[in-house]
Amino acid sequence: MAERHFYAASMDYVYLIQEVHERKKFEFVETLLTFVYAYFTFYHQGHEIKKDFDPFMKDLQSKIQKTRTNFDDFSEKLKKRMSEVQKQEVPPSISKGCKEGYLFLLEKSKCQQAIC
């Protein structure tokens, strides 16, 4: 009788251990699934807005890439032009310049008044 009671208790023990292991499997997955559903529900509105703005974002990205390419090309051309300008010899200026315009007239009129 004690032996039969021992076997029954050990079978109950094995059954309970097996039940705990099996319950851990689906309870964890249920918790994870609940989290994923909550995540999707929370971010569903953001996802819909993202889908609405997707064509705009792609268009903006292509414009930015085109602008970057234009900038790189312009920068390259500018560097080449700067190196060409630096390589050119600057001709020395022979004349020291001449007076023209308003200042020349003022200076000339002062000289005439002093002479007269």
A tleap script that builds the chain and sets N, CA, C and O, in Angstrom:
source leaprc.protein.ff14SB
mol = sequence {
  NMET ALA GLU ARG HIE PHE TYR ALA ALA SER
  MET ASP TYR VAL TYR LEU ILE GLN GLU VAL
  HIE GLU ARG LYS LYS PHE GLU PHE VAL GLU
  THR LEU LEU THR PHE VAL TYR ALA TYR PHE
  THR PHE TYR HIE GLN GLY HIE GLU ILE LYS
  LYS ASP PHE ASP PRO PHE MET LYS ASP LEU
  GLN SER LYS ILE GLN LYS THR ARG THR ASN
  PHE ASP ASP PHE SER GLU LYS LEU LYS LYS
  ARG MET SER GLU VAL GLN LYS GLN GLU VAL
  PRO PRO SER ILE SER LYS GLY CYS LYS GLU
  GLY TYR LEU PHE LEU LEU GLU LYS SER LYS
  CYS GLN GLN ALA ILE CCYS
}
set mol.1.N position { 0.800 -1.178 0.000 }
set mol.1.CA position { 0.000 0.000 0.000 }
set mol.1.C position { 0.858 1.263 0.000 }
set mol.1.O position { 0.565 2.204 -0.737 }
set mol.2.N position { 1.905 1.297 0.810 }
set mol.2.CA position { 2.797 2.444 0.856 }
set mol.2.C position { 3.499 2.609 -0.493 }
set mol.2.O position { 3.750 3.717 -0.967 }
set mol.3.N position { 3.803 1.452 -1.087 }
set mol.3.CA position { 4.467 1.515 -2.387 }
set mol.3.C position { 3.527 2.101 -3.441 }
set mol.3.O position { 3.955 2.903 -4.271 }
set mol.4.N position { 2.259 1.710 -3.416 }
set mol.4.CA position { 1.283 2.230 -4.346 }
set mol.4.C position { 1.084 3.729 -4.118 }
set mol.4.O position { 0.946 4.492 -5.075 }
set mol.5.N position { 1.069 4.143 -2.871 }
set mol.5.CA position { 0.927 5.556 -2.523 }
set mol.5.C position { 2.152 6.340 -3.025 }
set mol.5.O position { 2.014 7.459 -3.520 }
set mol.6.N position { 3.351 5.748 -2.894 }
set mol.6.CA position { 4.584 6.392 -3.375 }
set mol.6.C position { 4.535 6.576 -4.890 }
set mol.6.O position { 4.878 7.645 -5.394 }
set mol.7.N position { 4.109 5.538 -5.623 }
set mol.7.CA position { 4.015 5.648 -7.077 }
set mol.7.C position { 2.992 6.712 -7.488 }
set mol.7.O position { 3.235 7.470 -8.428 }
set mol.8.N position { 1.889 6.773 -6.816 }
set mol.8.CA position { 0.857 7.764 -7.125 }
set mol.8.C position { 1.384 9.176 -6.855 }
set mol.8.O position { 1.147 10.085 -7.651 }
set mol.9.N position { 2.096 9.366 -5.741 }
set mol.9.CA position { 2.650 10.678 -5.404 }
set mol.9.C position { 3.722 11.074 -6.411 }
set mol.9.O position { 3.791 12.232 -6.824 }
set mol.10.N position { 4.569 10.107 -6.814 }
set mol.10.CA position { 5.618 10.431 -7.782 }
set mol.10.C position { 5.010 10.754 -9.146 }
set mol.10.O position { 5.509 11.633 -9.848 }
set mol.11.N position { 3.931 10.052 -9.532 }
set mol.11.CA position { 3.266 10.359 -10.799 }
set mol.11.C position { 2.614 11.747 -10.750 }
set mol.11.O position { 2.639 12.488 -11.732 }
set mol.12.N position { 2.029 12.087 -9.591 }
set mol.12.CA position { 1.469 13.432 -9.437 }
set mol.12.C position { 2.567 14.491 -9.534 }
set mol.12.O position { 2.386 15.546 -10.142 }
set mol.13.N position { 3.704 14.182 -8.920 }
set mol.13.CA position { 4.840 15.116 -8.948 }
set mol.13.C position { 5.331 15.313 -10.387 }
set mol.13.O position { 5.547 16.449 -10.808 }
set mol.14.N position { 5.508 14.241 -11.135 }
set mol.14.CA position { 5.958 14.324 -12.525 }
set mol.14.C position { 4.927 15.081 -13.361 }
set mol.14.O position { 5.280 15.905 -14.205 }
set mol.15.N position { 3.654 14.791 -13.114 }
set mol.15.CA position { 2.591 15.487 -13.844 }
set mol.15.C position { 2.635 16.992 -13.577 }
set mol.15.O position { 2.511 17.788 -14.508 }
set mol.16.N position { 2.809 17.385 -12.324 }
set mol.16.CA position { 2.855 18.810 -11.975 }
set mol.16.C position { 4.090 19.498 -12.569 }
set mol.16.O position { 4.007 20.632 -13.040 }
set mol.17.N position { 5.231 18.806 -12.543 }
set mol.17.CA position { 6.457 19.367 -13.144 }
set mol.17.C position { 6.247 19.564 -14.645 }
set mol.17.O position { 6.585 20.610 -15.200 }
set mol.18.N position { 5.679 18.537 -15.296 }
set mol.18.CA position { 5.417 18.634 -16.734 }
set mol.18.C position { 4.442 19.776 -17.018 }
set mol.18.O position { 4.608 20.515 -17.988 }
set mol.19.N position { 3.435 19.913 -16.172 }
set mol.19.CA position { 2.448 20.985 -16.339 }
set mol.19.C position { 3.101 22.355 -16.209 }
set mol.19.O position { 2.773 23.263 -16.972 }
set mol.20.N position { 4.011 22.522 -15.264 }
set mol.20.CA position { 4.709 23.798 -15.079 }
set mol.20.C position { 5.555 24.122 -16.300 }
set mol.20.O position { 5.540 25.258 -16.775 }
set mol.21.N position { 6.289 23.147 -16.815 }
set mol.21.CA position { 7.136 23.384 -17.997 }
set mol.21.C position { 6.298 23.744 -19.219 }
set mol.21.O position { 6.641 24.662 -19.964 }
set mol.22.N position { 5.207 23.025 -19.423 }
set mol.22.CA position { 4.347 23.325 -20.568 }
set mol.22.C position { 3.673 24.679 -20.409 }
set mol.22.O position { 3.540 25.420 -21.382 }
set mol.23.N position { 3.249 25.009 -19.197 }
set mol.23.CA position { 2.595 26.291 -18.950 }
set mol.23.C position { 3.566 27.441 -19.192 }
set mol.23.O position { 3.159 28.485 -19.701 }
set mol.24.N position { 4.852 27.274 -18.836 }
set mol.24.CA position { 5.855 28.326 -19.076 }
set mol.24.C position { 5.947 28.645 -20.563 }
set mol.24.O position { 6.107 29.804 -20.946 }
set mol.25.N position { 5.845 27.617 -21.395 }
set mol.25.CA position { 5.966 27.831 -22.832 }
set mol.25.C position { 4.857 28.735 -23.361 }
set mol.25.O position { 5.144 29.753 -23.990 }
set mol.26.N position { 3.627 28.389 -23.121 }
set mol.26.CA position { 2.552 29.180 -23.725 }
set mol.26.C position { 2.268 30.458 -22.964 }
set mol.26.O position { 1.797 31.423 -23.566 }
set mol.27.N position { 2.532 30.510 -21.666 }
set mol.27.CA position { 2.314 31.756 -20.938 }
set mol.27.C position { 3.311 32.825 -21.385 }
set mol.27.O position { 2.956 33.997 -21.509 }
set mol.28.N position { 4.548 32.421 -21.625 }
set mol.28.CA position { 5.546 33.376 -22.114 }
set mol.28.C position { 5.167 33.886 -23.495 }
set mol.28.O position { 5.241 35.085 -23.766 }
set mol.29.N position { 4.761 32.968 -24.366 }
set mol.29.CA position { 4.397 33.361 -25.725 }
set mol.29.C position { 3.141 34.234 -25.704 }
set mol.29.O position { 3.045 35.192 -26.470 }
set mol.30.N position { 2.176 33.911 -24.833 }
set mol.30.CA position { 0.983 34.756 -24.717 }
set mol.30.C position { 1.353 36.163 -24.263 }
set mol.30.O position { 0.825 37.140 -24.794 }
set mol.31.N position { 2.250 36.277 -23.292 }
set mol.31.CA position { 2.689 37.588 -22.814 }
set mol.31.C position { 3.398 38.348 -23.923 }
set mol.31.O position { 3.165 39.542 -24.113 }
set mol.32.N position { 4.252 37.664 -24.644 }
set mol.32.CA position { 4.961 38.290 -25.757 }
set mol.32.C position { 3.988 38.735 -26.847 }
set mol.32.O position { 4.124 39.828 -27.397 }
set mol.33.N position { 3.010 37.889 -27.156 }
set mol.33.CA position { 2.019 38.229 -28.169 }
set mol.33.C position { 1.178 39.424 -27.733 }
set mol.33.O position { 0.859 40.285 -28.552 }
set mol.34.N position { 0.820 39.486 -26.467 }
set mol.34.CA position { 0.071 40.629 -25.946 }
set mol.34.C position { 0.885 41.906 -26.087 }
set mol.34.O position { 0.349 42.948 -26.465 }
set mol.35.N position { 2.172 41.831 -25.787 }
set mol.35.CA position { 3.048 42.991 -25.934 }
set mol.35.C position { 3.122 43.437 -27.390 }
set mol.35.O position { 3.052 44.631 -27.681 }
set mol.36.N position { 3.261 42.483 -28.299 }
set mol.36.CA position { 3.367 42.824 -29.722 }
set mol.36.C position { 2.074 43.473 -30.213 }
set mol.36.O position { 2.113 44.457 -30.952 }
set mol.37.N position { 0.927 42.923 -29.804 }
set mol.37.CA position { -0.347 43.541 -30.191 }
set mol.37.C position { -0.476 44.949 -29.631 }
set mol.37.O position { -0.941 45.852 -30.326 }
set mol.38.N position { -0.071 45.143 -28.389 }
set mol.38.CA position { -0.120 46.483 -27.793 }
set mol.38.C position { 0.807 47.430 -28.550 }
set mol.38.O position { 0.456 48.583 -28.800 }
set mol.39.N position { 1.979 46.943 -28.908 }
set mol.39.CA position { 2.948 47.744 -29.669 }
set mol.39.C position { 2.361 48.155 -31.014 }
set mol.39.O position { 2.416 49.324 -31.396 }
set mol.40.N position { 1.796 47.175 -31.732 }
set mol.40.CA position { 1.220 47.481 -33.042 }
set mol.40.C position { 0.031 48.426 -32.928 }
set mol.40.O position { -0.134 49.317 -33.762 }
set mol.41.N position { -0.789 48.242 -31.915 }
set mol.41.CA position { -1.938 49.124 -31.729 }
set mol.41.C position { -1.476 50.538 -31.421 }
set mol.41.O position { -2.026 51.507 -31.944 }
set mol.42.N position { -0.470 50.651 -30.574 }
set mol.42.CA position { 0.025 51.971 -30.184 }
set mol.42.C position { 0.635 52.703 -31.370 }
set mol.42.O position { 0.408 53.900 -31.547 }
set mol.43.N position { 1.400 51.995 -32.174 }
set mol.43.CA position { 2.103 52.630 -33.284 }
set mol.43.C position { 1.347 52.540 -34.611 }
set mol.43.O position { 1.882 52.926 -35.650 }
set mol.44.N position { 0.117 52.038 -34.588 }
set mol.44.CA position { -0.645 51.914 -35.832 }
set mol.44.C position { -0.889 53.281 -36.466 }
set mol.44.O position { -0.738 53.442 -37.677 }
set mol.45.N position { -1.263 54.254 -35.654 }
set mol.45.CA position { -1.527 55.586 -36.192 }
set mol.45.C position { -0.252 56.187 -36.785 }
set mol.45.O position { -0.291 56.791 -37.856 }
set mol.46.N position { 0.863 56.025 -36.099 }
set mol.46.CA position { 2.135 56.514 -36.641 }
set mol.46.C position { 2.493 55.817 -37.940 }
set mol.46.O position { 3.035 56.433 -38.858 }
set mol.47.N position { 2.191 54.538 -38.012 }
set mol.47.CA position { 2.476 53.782 -39.234 }
set mol.47.C position { 1.614 54.288 -40.391 }
set mol.47.O position { 2.094 54.408 -41.518 }
set mol.48.N position { 0.353 54.580 -40.115 }
set mol.48.CA position { -0.532 55.103 -41.161 }
set mol.48.C position { -0.046 56.469 -41.647 }
set mol.48.O position { -0.061 56.742 -42.847 }
set mol.49.N position { 0.375 57.310 -40.735 }
set mol.49.CA position { 0.905 58.627 -41.118 }
set mol.49.C position { 2.177 58.455 -41.941 }
set mol.49.O position { 2.391 59.159 -42.928 }
set mol.50.N position { 3.016 57.513 -41.525 }
set mol.50.CA position { 4.253 57.246 -42.272 }
set mol.50.C position { 3.926 56.788 -43.686 }
set mol.50.O position { 4.587 57.209 -44.635 }
set mol.51.N position { 2.918 55.936 -43.845 }
set mol.51.CA position { 2.527 55.484 -45.179 }
set mol.51.C position { 2.000 56.644 -46.015 }
set mol.51.O position { 2.232 56.692 -47.223 }
set mol.52.N position { 1.289 57.583 -45.380 }
set mol.52.CA position { 0.787 58.751 -46.109 }
set mol.52.C position { 1.930 59.648 -46.579 }
set mol.52.O position { 1.869 60.214 -47.670 }
set mol.53.N position { 2.964 59.777 -45.760 }
set mol.53.CA position { 4.081 60.667 -46.088 }
set mol.53.C position { 5.185 59.977 -46.886 }
set mol.53.O position { 6.165 60.622 -47.259 }
set mol.54.N position { 5.047 58.703 -47.148 }
set mol.54.CA position { 6.104 57.960 -47.835 }
set mol.54.C position { 6.447 58.546 -49.208 }
set mol.54.O position { 7.634 58.697 -49.497 }
set mol.55.N position { 5.479 58.886 -50.077 }
set mol.55.CA position { 5.853 59.495 -51.370 }
set mol.55.C position { 6.588 60.824 -51.198 }
set mol.55.O position { 7.544 61.109 -51.919 }
set mol.56.N position { 6.139 61.629 -50.246 }
set mol.56.CA position { 6.804 62.909 -49.987 }
set mol.56.C position { 8.241 62.691 -49.535 }
set mol.56.O position { 9.153 63.386 -49.982 }
set mol.57.N position { 8.438 61.719 -48.643 }
set mol.57.CA position { 9.778 61.451 -48.124 }
set mol.57.C position { 10.702 60.945 -49.237 }
set mol.57.O position { 11.869 61.333 -49.295 }
set mol.58.N position { 10.195 60.096 -50.104 }
set mol.58.CA position { 11.022 59.594 -51.210 }
set mol.58.C position { 11.375 60.716 -52.178 }
set mol.58.O position { 12.506 60.799 -52.656 }
set mol.59.N position { 10.400 61.579 -52.466 }
set mol.59.CA position { 10.650 62.726 -53.339 }
set mol.59.C position { 11.686 63.652 -52.716 }
set mol.59.O position { 12.602 64.120 -53.393 }
set mol.60.N position { 11.535 63.910 -51.433 }
set mol.60.CA position { 12.489 64.766 -50.725 }
set mol.60.C position { 13.882 64.151 -50.732 }
set mol.60.O position { 14.873 64.860 -50.907 }
set mol.61.N position { 13.962 62.841 -50.544 }
set mol.61.CA position { 15.258 62.168 -50.559 }
set mol.61.C position { 15.922 62.294 -51.927 }
set mol.61.O position { 17.126 62.533 -52.010 }
set mol.62.N position { 15.149 62.135 -53.001 }
set mol.62.CA position { 15.744 62.260 -54.343 }
set mol.62.C position { 16.201 63.694 -54.599 }
set mol.62.O position { 17.243 63.908 -55.219 }
set mol.63.N position { 15.431 64.679 -54.128 }
set mol.63.CA position { 15.844 66.076 -54.294 }
set mol.63.C position { 17.114 66.372 -53.508 }
set mol.63.O position { 17.995 67.085 -53.988 }
set mol.64.N position { 17.206 65.828 -52.311 }
set mol.64.CA position { 18.411 66.038 -51.498 }
set mol.64.C position { 19.620 65.407 -52.177 }
set mol.64.O position { 20.696 66.004 -52.206 }
set mol.65.N position { 19.451 64.202 -52.723 }
set mol.65.CA position { 20.562 63.553 -53.419 }
set mol.65.C position { 20.986 64.359 -54.638 }
set mol.65.O position { 22.178 64.496 -54.913 }
set mol.66.N position { 20.008 64.894 -55.369 }
set mol.66.CA position { 20.328 65.704 -56.543 }
set mol.66.C position { 21.060 66.976 -56.128 }
set mol.66.O position { 22.022 67.384 -56.778 }
set mol.67.N position { 20.604 67.600 -55.046 }
set mol.67.CA position { 21.255 68.811 -54.557 }
set mol.67.C position { 22.676 68.516 -54.108 }
set mol.67.O position { 23.588 69.300 -54.373 }
set mol.68.N position { 22.872 67.384 -53.426 }
set mol.68.CA position { 24.220 67.003 -52.989 }
set mol.68.C position { 25.127 66.775 -54.190 }
set mol.68.O position { 26.288 67.184 -54.175 }
set mol.69.N position { 24.614 66.131 -55.225 }
set mol.69.CA position { 25.405 65.897 -56.436 }
set mol.69.C position { 25.768 67.220 -57.097 }
set mol.69.O position { 26.908 67.422 -57.515 }
set mol.70.N position { 24.788 68.124 -57.188 }
set mol.70.CA position { 25.066 69.443 -57.767 }
set mol.70.C position { 26.109 70.190 -56.947 }
set mol.70.O position { 26.994 70.839 -57.505 }
set mol.71.N position { 26.008 70.102 -55.631 }
set mol.71.CA position { 26.978 70.757 -54.759 }
set mol.71.C position { 28.372 70.188 -54.973 }
set mol.71.O position { 29.345 70.937 -55.064 }
set mol.72.N position { 28.473 68.863 -55.053 }
set mol.72.CA position { 29.779 68.238 -55.275 }
set mol.72.C position { 30.368 68.668 -56.616 }
set mol.72.O position { 31.556 68.976 -56.704 }
set mol.73.N position { 29.533 68.687 -57.664 }
set mol.73.CA position { 30.012 69.120 -58.982 }
set mol.73.C position { 30.462 70.576 -58.958 }
set mol.73.O position { 31.518 70.915 -59.491 }
set mol.74.N position { 29.658 71.430 -58.339 }
set mol.74.CA position { 29.994 72.851 -58.255 }
set mol.74.C position { 31.278 73.053 -57.467 }
set mol.74.O position { 32.130 73.854 -57.852 }
set mol.75.N position { 31.418 72.327 -56.365 }
set mol.75.CA position { 32.617 72.448 -55.539 }
set mol.75.C position { 33.855 72.015 -56.320 }
set mol.75.O position { 34.909 72.644 -56.231 }
set mol.76.N position { 33.715 70.944 -57.078 }
set mol.76.CA position { 34.833 70.458 -57.887 }
set mol.76.C position { 35.220 71.480 -58.959 }
set mol.76.O position { 36.403 71.753 -59.162 }
set mol.77.N position { 34.219 72.042 -59.642 }
set mol.77.CA position { 34.492 73.053 -60.666 }
set mol.77.C position { 35.137 74.291 -60.054 }
set mol.77.O position { 36.047 74.881 -60.637 }
set mol.78.N position { 34.662 74.676 -58.883 }
set mol.78.CA position { 35.215 75.848 -58.212 }
set mol.78.C position { 36.674 75.617 -57.825 }
set mol.78.O position { 37.503 76.514 -57.976 }
set mol.79.N position { 36.993 74.430 -57.330 }
set mol.79.CA position { 38.381 74.127 -56.969 }
set mol.79.C position { 39.282 74.153 -58.200 }
set mol.79.O position { 40.402 74.662 -58.146 }
set mol.80.N position { 38.786 73.601 -59.312 }
set mol.80.CA position { 39.569 73.630 -60.547 }
set mol.80.C position { 39.800 75.065 -61.002 }
set mol.80.O position { 40.908 75.432 -61.393 }
set mol.81.N position { 38.753 75.865 -60.949 }
set mol.81.CA position { 38.869 77.268 -61.376 }
set mol.81.C position { 39.832 78.029 -60.479 }
set mol.81.O position { 40.624 78.839 -60.960 }
set mol.82.N position { 39.768 77.771 -59.173 }
set mol.82.CA position { 40.682 78.441 -58.245 }
set mol.82.C position { 42.128 78.054 -58.529 }
set mol.82.O position { 43.019 78.902 -58.485 }
set mol.83.N position { 42.365 76.772 -58.821 }
set mol.83.CA position { 43.736 76.359 -59.127 }
set mol.83.C position { 44.206 76.979 -60.439 }
set mol.83.O position { 45.377 77.341 -60.558 }
set mol.84.N position { 43.317 77.110 -61.431 }
set mol.84.CA position { 43.686 77.764 -62.689 }
set mol.84.C position { 44.025 79.230 -62.467 }
set mol.84.O position { 44.993 79.739 -63.033 }
set mol.85.N position { 43.243 79.899 -61.656 }
set mol.85.CA position { 43.491 81.318 -61.383 }
set mol.85.C position { 44.812 81.488 -60.643 }
set mol.85.O position { 45.555 82.430 -60.914 }
set mol.86.N position { 45.108 80.597 -59.723 }
set mol.86.CA position { 46.360 80.697 -58.972 }
set mol.86.C position { 47.567 80.416 -59.860 }
set mol.86.O position { 48.649 80.955 -59.623 }
set mol.87.N position { 47.391 79.581 -60.874 }
set mol.87.CA position { 48.499 79.269 -61.773 }
set mol.87.C position { 48.786 80.410 -62.750 }
set mol.87.O position { 49.917 80.558 -63.211 }
set mol.88.N position { 47.780 81.208 -63.064 }
set mol.88.CA position { 47.976 82.311 -64.005 }
set mol.88.C position { 48.877 83.363 -63.379 }
set mol.88.O position { 48.799 83.661 -62.187 }
set mol.89.N position { 49.742 83.918 -64.237 }
set mol.89.CA position { 50.612 84.989 -63.758 }
set mol.89.C position { 49.841 86.294 -63.796 }
set mol.89.O position { 49.133 86.591 -64.758 }
set mol.90.N position { 49.989 87.058 -62.745 }
set mol.90.CA position { 49.326 88.353 -62.676 }
set mol.90.C position { 50.248 89.372 -63.327 }
set mol.90.O position { 51.376 89.552 -62.866 }
set mol.91.N position { 49.801 90.051 -64.392 }
set mol.91.CA position { 50.672 91.045 -65.035 }
set mol.91.C position { 50.863 92.230 -64.092 }
set mol.91.O position { 49.907 92.718 -63.490 }
set mol.92.N position { 52.109 92.686 -63.972 }
set mol.92.CA position { 52.332 93.832 -63.087 }
set mol.92.C position { 51.666 95.074 -63.667 }
set mol.92.O position { 51.717 95.311 -64.873 }
set mol.93.N position { 51.061 95.841 -62.822 }
set mol.93.CA position { 50.385 97.054 -63.301 }
set mol.93.C position { 51.429 98.154 -63.488 }
set mol.93.O position { 52.192 98.465 -62.573 }
set mol.94.N position { 51.450 98.734 -64.682 }
set mol.94.CA position { 52.427 99.765 -65.021 }
set mol.94.C position { 52.010 101.102 -64.436 }
set mol.94.O position { 52.818 101.801 -63.824 }
set mol.95.N position { 50.782 101.445 -64.619 }
set mol.95.CA position { 50.345 102.748 -64.111 }
set mol.95.C position { 49.902 102.604 -62.665 }
set mol.95.O position { 49.453 101.543 -62.233 }
set mol.96.N position { 50.037 103.676 -61.946 }
set mol.96.CA position { 49.635 103.656 -60.553 }
set mol.96.C position { 48.159 103.979 -60.422 }
set mol.96.O position { 47.632 104.045 -59.312 }
set mol.97.N position { 47.498 104.177 -61.532 }
set mol.97.CA position { 46.080 104.478 -61.514 }
set mol.97.C position { 45.837 105.915 -61.898 }
set mol.97.O position { 46.772 106.716 -61.916 }
set mol.98.N position { 44.647 106.248 -62.196 }
set mol.98.CA position { 44.306 107.621 -62.532 }
set mol.98.C position { 43.081 108.034 -61.740 }
set mol.98.O position { 42.258 107.205 -61.352 }
set mol.99.N position { 42.982 109.301 -61.516 }
set mol.99.CA position { 41.855 109.822 -60.760 }
set mol.99.C position { 40.714 110.089 -61.716 }
set mol.99.O position { 40.886 110.704 -62.768 }
set mol.100.N position { 39.573 109.625 -61.336 }
set mol.100.CA position { 38.396 109.841 -62.150 }
set mol.100.C position { 37.225 110.164 -61.245 }
set mol.100.O position { 37.263 109.906 -60.042 }
set mol.101.N position { 36.198 110.723 -61.829 }
set mol.101.CA position { 34.938 110.892 -61.145 }
set mol.101.C position { 34.896 112.050 -60.187 }
set mol.101.O position { 35.584 113.053 -60.380 }
set mol.102.N position { 34.113 111.921 -59.181 }
set mol.102.CA position { 33.791 112.986 -58.238 }
set mol.102.C position { 35.026 113.519 -57.520 }
set mol.102.O position { 35.190 114.733 -57.397 }
set mol.103.N position { 35.894 112.636 -57.046 }
set mol.103.CA position { 37.083 113.081 -56.326 }
set mol.103.C position { 38.024 113.868 -57.236 }
set mol.103.O position { 38.629 114.851 -56.809 }
set mol.104.N position { 38.145 113.431 -58.490 }
set mol.104.CA position { 39.001 114.149 -59.426 }
set mol.104.C position { 38.471 115.559 -59.657 }
set mol.104.O position { 39.243 116.516 -59.705 }
set mol.105.N position { 37.171 115.685 -59.799 }
set mol.105.CA position { 36.577 117.010 -60.010 }
set mol.105.C position { 36.773 117.901 -58.794 }
set mol.105.O position { 37.070 119.088 -58.935 }
set mol.106.N position { 36.610 117.341 -57.606 }
set mol.106.CA position { 36.807 118.132 -56.390 }
set mol.106.C position { 38.240 118.633 -56.294 }
set mol.106.O position { 38.487 119.801 -55.993 }
set mol.107.N position { 39.172 117.737 -56.554 }
set mol.107.CA position { 40.582 118.104 -56.465 }
set mol.107.C position { 40.939 119.135 -57.528 }
set mol.107.O position { 41.692 120.072 -57.260 }
set mol.108.N position { 40.411 118.968 -58.712 }
set mol.108.CA position { 40.691 119.892 -59.806 }
set mol.108.C position { 40.119 121.276 -59.510 }
set mol.108.O position { 40.754 122.298 -59.771 }
set mol.109.N position { 38.915 121.285 -58.964 }
set mol.109.CA position { 38.311 122.582 -58.685 }
set mol.109.C position { 39.063 123.306 -57.575 }
set mol.109.O position { 39.119 124.535 -57.602 }
set mol.110.N position { 39.630 122.628 -56.626 }
set mol.110.CA position { 40.408 123.268 -55.573 }
set mol.110.C position { 41.682 123.871 -56.142 }
set mol.110.O position { 42.098 124.955 -55.733 }
set mol.111.N position { 42.298 123.172 -57.081 }
set mol.111.CA position { 43.516 123.686 -57.701 }
set mol.111.C position { 43.218 124.953 -58.493 }
set mol.111.O position { 43.993 125.908 -58.436 }
set mol.112.N position { 42.159 124.980 -59.199 }
set mol.112.CA position { 41.811 126.150 -60.012 }
set mol.112.C position { 41.511 127.350 -59.129 }
set mol.112.O position { 41.855 128.476 -59.491 }
set mol.113.N position { 40.892 127.144 -58.005 }
set mol.113.CA position { 40.590 128.256 -57.113 }
set mol.113.C position { 41.869 128.830 -56.510 }
set mol.113.O position { 41.998 130.041 -56.328 }
set mol.114.N position { 42.810 127.939 -56.203 }
set mol.114.CA position { 44.060 128.413 -55.617 }
set mol.114.C position { 44.872 129.205 -56.633 }
set mol.114.O position { 45.542 130.166 -56.256 }
set mol.115.N position { 44.833 128.836 -57.897 }
set mol.115.CA position { 45.583 129.517 -58.934 }
set mol.115.C position { 44.941 130.852 -59.267 }
set mol.115.O position { 45.634 131.848 -59.476 }
set mol.116.N position { 43.657 130.869 -59.313 }
set mol.116.CA position { 42.977 132.105 -59.729 }
set mol.116.C position { 43.072 133.154 -58.724 }
set mol.116.O position { 42.552 134.251 -58.925 }
savepdb mol mol.pdb
quit
